[in-house]
Amino acid sequence: MFVVNRFVILVLTFLGLSLFPGNQTLTPLNCFIQRRACIKSWMHYDVLSYIAIADKGYVASTARQTAFFPLYPTLLRLPGHLLGGSIGDYYIAGLLISNLCFFFALIVLQLLISDLFDESTARKSLFYVAFAPYALFYFAGYTESLFLFLCLMTFFFLSRAQKDNSVLSWWLAGLSGLLTALSRSQGLLLMLPFFVVYVQHFFFTYRFAETSWRQKILAFCPLALIPLGLGIYMFYLWKAFHDPFLFSSAQHLYWGRLPLTSPLTTFRYVIKACFIPSPLQILNILNLISVLIPLGTLLIGWRRIPLHYNLFALVLIIFATLYPLGTDNALTSVPRFMTVVFPVTIIFASIKWPRFDHAYLALTLPIFALNVFLFVNHYWVA
């Protein structure tokens, strides 16, 4: 699946660059002649910020980049340096890291779903994830692949902890959560599924009587590792910039995001913008749909997956609405954030109805191809 998906993306990249003019250009590229431009066709938007952090670190003159968490650019540093240390080398390193993380994410996802359902559902889930409308961000030098992989690793070790009752599995789940929180602030939300699984495992089964309080405490302590990931980054910001909350204030000061906002208020902004004729009208409609579909899927199909999967998906969706990007395009980037809400994809894949599969793919595959065309030509996608 991984190889097929990457081959399709490369073909779409070639076709998109060869057939359509890029943003602010008059003619398409000839990838046989303009090879460098075609190779760098994925170096846009947030990719540039991660490259800058990997190259120079966080510096006072670019405090705006503290909004990007440190794990991903840290992972780029060594391979980027080994490749030569240029901007282009860090860009290639980013593509390698993102695709490697996505490869392992697919493996872990298959293990999880095979355990929950069966092999056919697992294979279908992989296809749905790889060809989701905004799955191009699993290829680009963004954090989506890393975040997805680490979230899945947390769920994998929680599953192992439920089966083998091993303290080590609980600690590995906590460590995975720590790394997730170092890659994105949403990683902190993994505390919820960890706590739910812990309570279900020790207090709602026969194990309450069969396990000692020492075992219960040792299994609970790794929960603290998850917020520790965020704490490590905040400590660094305090030492470097004397502001442990700079990552949050940078979102407001430099990127235009509003302070903590009620989801209802955010939805009111978006719905209002959907009815105002403007260049952002279509984007607002797409952004709203990208939130409503996962919410509706959880509401209808929550019985198909375990409780901690449902709750994690729900808080990920809600979190994406808490910091709107102004009032004119409040849910900017949210379709990309929804891509990593893997429990929703599992619900889709668990539906044993061929007509649903055909309808789902008929809708998602063209959007996936269109988004690749847009992104490589430097148009905003999400």
Secondary structure as UniProt FT lines:
FT   HELIX           2..19
FT   TURN            23..24
FT   TURN            31..33
FT   HELIX           35..39
FT   HELIX           40..42
FT   HELIX           46..56
FT   HELIX           60..67
FT   HELIX           71..83
FT   HELIX           87..116
FT   HELIX           119..130
FT   TURN            133..134
FT   HELIX           135..138
FT   TURN            139..141
FT   HELIX           144..164
FT   HELIX           167..183
FT   HELIX           185..190
FT   HELIX           191..203
FT   HELIX           207..210
FT   HELIX           213..220
FT   HELIX           221..224
FT   HELIX           225..241
FT   TURN            244..245
FT   HELIX           246..253
FT   TURN            254..255
FT   HELIX           263..274
FT   TURN            279..280
FT   HELIX           281..301
FT   HELIX           302..304
FT   HELIX           307..319
FT   TURN            320..321
FT   TURN            326..328
FT   TURN            330..333
FT   HELIX           334..339
FT   HELIX           342..349
FT   HELIX           354..376
FT   TURN            377..378
//
